Amino acid sequence: MADARLYSSLFTTLYDEPAPIGTIGRGTHYSILRAVQLPGIGALRSSRSDGSTTQNTNAHPVQDIAILWDEDHDARVIKALENIYIAGLAAPILFIGERKGHLSVLVDEAFIESATDAVFDEYKDTISAIADQLDDPWSADVGGFDPRATIQSTSYRYSVIDDSSGKAMTYLSNINNLWALGPKRFLDGAPLHSKTGSAEINSDPEPTRKTSDPIVIKIAEPALLTEDDWPKDGALIARNINYRGGLNCINPNAEFNVSLIPENIFSGPTLRYTPGQVITAEKIAEYLPDAEALEWSEIDDGEFGFTTRSRSRASYGGLTIDIWAGDKHDRTHKEVREAFLSFMRGA
């Protein structure tokens, strides 16, 4: 094979089919890319002698991912994979491809089995959000593939391959048989899968970390609080906002709620917080040192999925700041802003 094309500075190309081969699908062909597996959702956790597990930060495995191409060999799928990888979401991925403006991601079935419904739903939503943020937005879906099974489930339609499900499954299985996709030890290339007993897939949205470490990418918030659990004094509680690394400070009993979202997830500010912690004015002031200087616009169309309440918006230091009334309060834009500024004056 000629020298493989370098598609990305983040991934090494192990194998590359630059054009269609064979008759499956509409010109279906594939490439194999490799990268170090970053800690994050779906990453492997190593077992310790005491029987507990932790994310293996001493010897990260590498992981191999198959890129599925159709006849036009649209390399924009690489940008989608890079964004997913940098966001710490690539660890469970075995296959990824695009066809007719739709991104298909196949993850290790063990990740789906070990994740809660809430975690997996948030993972799928996050992949879709990343695809939608591309220069040319794509739709997306996430399905499962079991690298240990001899017969794959037929519950997922492999839309990235324009052929029968049987042919698609055989094609994917053959690729996996050749390359043992997924994580493997770097030194000897030995595959690592959760059901081999050598490692365990992390489906915990809050992996073990030092409290001083920056928490930038969040997948699923802790168990949602019931109405009676929220602090009655209106104290704001930190809630993560999927892949963009944002901070949502909420409490239905508070006069205002506030979110801080980086305008660019790769070069924007790093927000450090622990989901569930009480957010003080001093904490917000770390990112908004002069709240009085913010210039607000008013949004009344309920454009965000997590609330339909009208809000005031401002920008500062690479952040988008939104404030809105707590669910138990009916406030005008002006009243919400005054409540927020009064809170910030206590910093």
N, C-alpha and C positions, 0 to 999 in steps of 0.2 A: 504494500500500500504506500502511496506517496505520502509525503509529510502531511500530517493532519492539520487542518485549518485551526488557527487559534481564534476562538469565538469571543473569549472573555479574559480579562486580566485576573479574574477571580477563580477561573476553572481551567484545568489542564484538559486538553482533548486527547483521549485515549484512542478513539476510533471515529472515523468520519466517513459517511456516505454523502458526497456532495450533490448527488442527483438520484432520481428514482431508480430502484433496483427491483426487478420482478414485477408481478402483476397484482399484488395485493392493494386494495384501496385505490385511491386516486394518486398514484405515484408515491405511496408510502415508503419512507426510508428512515434511517436513524443514525444518530451519533451518540457516543458515550463521553460524558464529561466527568471529571473528578475534582473534588475540593476537600479541604479539611472540614469535618463536621463541627459546626459551631455549637456551643451550648445553647439550649433553647427548647422550645416545645418539640417533642418527638425525638430529642437527642437521647443517646444511650446513657444509662447510668450503670456504673460498675458496682459489683457487690463487694462489701468489705468483710473482714474476718468475723466481725460481730453480727453479721447477718443483715445489717442495715445497708442502705444504698445511698449514693450521692452522685451527682453528676461528675463524670471523670474529667477533671481539669488538668491532670498531670500528663495524660497521653490521649489526646483527642484522636479518634479514628478518622480515616478518610471515608468519603462516601462517593459512590458512583451513581450517576443519574443518566437515564436514557432520554435524549431529545428525539421526539417523533416529528418528522417532517412530512408535509404533503408535497404536491408537485411543484409549488412555487418556492420552497425552501426559504420561508420568511424568517430571517434571522432576528426579527423583533422579539421572538419568543425568548431570546437570550436576555434581553433587558428585563423582561418579566421575571425570569429566573434569578437574575442578579438582585432585583429589588426584594424578592422573596427571601433570598439567601441572607442579604444584609439585615433584613428584619428578624432573622433568627427563626424562620419558619420552614427552611428547606430540609431539615433533618429527616423527616419521615418520607420524603418524596423519592419515588423510584422512577416514574415516567412523567414527562411533561411535554406538551405539544400544543400547537395551534392549528385550527382549520376554520376557514371562513369567518375570521374575527372572533373565534371562541377558544378560550384557553382551557385545556383539560389537564388536570393534575391527578396522578394516581399515587396514593401514599400506601405505605406498608399497612396491611390489614391489622397487624398487631397494634398499631397506634390507634386505629378506630376502636378496636376491642377494649383497649385499656383506658381510653379517654371517656369522660362523662359526656352525655349528650350535649350539655352546655358548652364544654370545651371544644368538642368537635364542630358544633354549630358555629361557634365564634371563629374557629380556624377557617371554616369554609367562607364565612362572611369576610374575613380578613383577606383571604386570597382573592375573593371577588372585588374587594375594595382596591387592592393593589392593581389588579388588571384594569379596573376602571380609571385608575390614575395615570395610565400610560398616555403618551402623546396621542396615540390613536387608541381610544378606549376599547377594551374587549370585554365581553361577558366571560364568565368562568364557572367551572364546576369542579368538584373534588370527588373522586371515587377511590375504591380500595383495590389492592392487588396483593395476594398472599405469596411471597417468594418461596415459601416452604411447601405449598400445595401442588399436587400433581394435576388437579382439576380446579379451575378457577370458578368462582361464583358467576352466575349469569345475571345477577341482579343489577349490575351496572352496565349501561350501554356505552361502549367505547366510541364516543362521537368523534374523536380525533382521527379514527381510521374509518374511511368510508367503505365498509365491507360488512359481511355478516359477523355476528358476535362470535361465532365459533372460529372463524378465520382470524379475527382480531385477537382473541384469547390465545390461540396457538402461536401467533406471531409474537405477542408479548412474552409468552412463556419461553419461546425459543431464545429471545434476546436475554431474558433473565438467566436461562440455563448456560448461555455462553459467557455472561459477564458477572453473574452473582451480584446483581444490583443491590445498592444499599450500603451500609457501613461495613468496613473491614479494617483490620489492623494494617498500619502503614508498612511495617517492616517486612511482613511475609504475605500480605494480601489475604489473610484468612478471613472469610466472611463472619460477621457478627450479627446475629439475629436474636430477638428476645426469646424465642422458644428453643434455642440451642443450649440454654443454661449458662452461656458465657456473659450475657449482659441483659439488661432490662431497659425497655423503652420508657422514657420519661413522658408521662401524660399529665404531670402536675403543672398547672399554670403558674405556680410559684416555686420554681426550683430553688434548692438550697443556695444561699448566697450571704455574704457579709452584709450587714445592714447599711454599711457605708457605701456599698457598691451602687452605681447609678442604675436605676430601673427605668429603661428607656422603652422597651417593647413589651407590651402587656397583651395577653391573649384572653384570659377570662377572669373576671373579677371574683372575689370570694362569694360565698353563698349570699344571695340577696337578703337584705334585712327585711323583716316584717315591719309593719307600721309601728308596732310597739317597741321595736328595737332602736329606732332612731333617737338620738339625744333630744330630750324635751327642750333643752336650752337653745336649740338651733345650731349647735356646733356643726361645722362642715366636716364631712367625712370624705376621704380620698377614694375615688373610684377610677379605675383605669379605663382608657378609651382605645380599644383595639390597636391596630398596627401603627398608628401615627405617633405613639409615644406621648399622648396627651394626658392631662390631669383633669379629672372632673371632680369638683368639690360640691357635694350635694347633701341635702337634708330637707325633706318636705316641710319640716318645722321652721326652717330658716326663712328670713325675709328675702334673701337672695341666694341663688346658687351661681357658681362660676366655673367655667372651663377654660383651660389654657392649652392650646393646641399648636405645636410647631408648624409653621407654614411650609417647611421643607424637612422631611424626616431624616435626611442625610447630613444637612449642614445646620439645622436649627438647634436651639438650646436643648441641653440635656436636663430633663425634669427628674429630680430625685425625690422619691416618696415611697411609702409602703401602703398598699391598698388597705383601707380600713382605719388608717391613722386619722386623728383629728388635725385638720389643716388650720393653722393660725394665720393671723394677718402677717406675722413675721415671715412665715413660710412663703406666702404669696409675694411678699415684698422682695424676696430673693430674685424674682423674675420681673417684678413690676415695682421698681424703686420709687416711681413718681406717678402714682395712680391718678393724682389730681390733674395731670397734664394729658390724660387720655382723651381723644376725640371720638365720640360715640356716634354710630349710626343705628337706626332702628329697623328690626326685621320682624315682620308680622306674618310671614307665610308658612311658618312651621316647617322649614326645609330640612331639619334634622330628624333622624329616626328615633332618637331617644327622648324627644319631647316635642310637643306641638305648641308649646307656650311661646308667646312673643318674647323677643330678647333684644338687648342692646349689644353692639359689637364694636370693638376697637382693635387696633394693632399696635404692638410694641416689641421691639427687639427680636423680630423673627417669630413672634407669637400672635395668634389670633385669640382675643379674649372675648368671651360671651358671658353675659350675666342675664339672669331671668329670675322671676319670683318663685319661691318654694311652692310646692303643690298645695299647701294649706293657706296660701296667701293670694290675694288678688290685688296686684299693685300695678301702677302705671310705670312706663319706662323711667320717668323722672324719679319716682319713689324708689324704684329698684336701684338706680344709680346712686341716689343719696344714701341708701342703706349700705351699699358696697363701699362708698367713699368713707362713710362714718366708721365702718369696720376697719378699713385700711389705715385710718388716722391713728388707730391704736397700736400700729406696728412700731 
